[in-house]
Each structure stands twice: as structure tokens, then as C-alpha cells.
Amino acid sequence: MYKTILVATDGSELAAKGVCTAFELARAFGATVVAVTVTDMIPTGFYGAVPSPELVERYETAAEKAAAAILRSVADAARTLGVPCTVKHVPGRRPAEGISEAAAEQRCDLIVMASHGRDGVSRLLLGGQALEVLTLSNVPVMIVR
């Protein structure tokens, strides 16, 4: 049924639930997993000063290092479980956009991601990446709680 499953991860304990689910599905369907982590652009306030080139470079270097560690951990777990897995870092994008674009680029049949399942005011205040991926994606999205 599924040949290529994208799993989005930020390295958190919650995201690990999504990774485990993606691995279970991949084993059941004989699919390949594409693990993706997205790092946003350097945060600036609405009226904030433009960050210096040195600050941008430090941010990008730290983001790349963090993404590499997250993806190395997922790849190691996949190798241990015998699940075929490739990894992809999408820098400088909003998470939902990066996840959706990576799924299209990698020709994934399914996106798996974890969500806190917040609703109401907390979702408005804290954002809803899972909801945004649902609205942007052209492939099915499985939300793990």
C-alpha cells in the first residue's frame, strides 16, 4: 500500500512516537522511510533589527549541527530495526512548508508526524504544524498522539 513514508521529526520525545509509528508501518508494508527535519529561518521580531551576517551564519551552523544529530539518531534506529531509511534536512523553511515540499519531492505516499493535539486557544497561540501540513499536503497525513 505504501512505498515511501515521510516522517517529520524535531528530535523531541513526542516526535519519536511518530518515528516509531513510521518504522512500524514501513516494516508492515515493506516501505522505505524518509526522515525529515526542518529548521526555520532565523527568528526576528516584527519590528526587530535585521540580524548581522555573523549571527545568521552562527544560527545556520547551529541549525545544521542540530539537524544532523536528529537525523543521525533516526538513521541509527532505522538501521537497528532493519528499516530502509534516508534522511533529509530542509533548512530555512517554515516546518509545515518544508515537510509538505519534501514529501512531494521524495514522492512519498504518506506523511507521519506527531502532534500534541491541542485545540482552541492553545492551538491558536502555539500554532498547529500538523494542521498546516494537513492543509498543504497532497498525500495522506497520519497524525500520531
Buried (B, 14 or more C-beta within 10 A) or exposed (E): EBEBBBBBBBBEEBBBBBBBBBBEBBEEBEBBBBBBBBBBBBEEEEEEEEBEEEEEEEBBEEBEEBBEEBBEBBBEBBEEBEBEBBBBBBBEBBBBBBBBBBBBEBEBBBBBBBBEEBEEEEBEEEBBBBBBBBEBBEBEBBBBE
